């Protein structure tokens, strides 16, 4: 999987549940941790659903 594919997949799966999605707080990073490729946003906060 390429970094661009990882980025697009992260947006589709996680950004729709983030409470900061309407603001300008996206900082999605792709990095390697213990030989595992990770994709995370620094400002991700899950939106509470009732």
Number of C-alpha atoms within 10 A of each C-alpha: 5 6 13 10 10 15 15 10 13 16 14 10 9 15 18 14 16 16 15 16 16 10 7 8 13 15 10 14 13 14 11 9 8 6 7 8 11 12 16 14 17 11 15 18 14 13 12 8 5 3
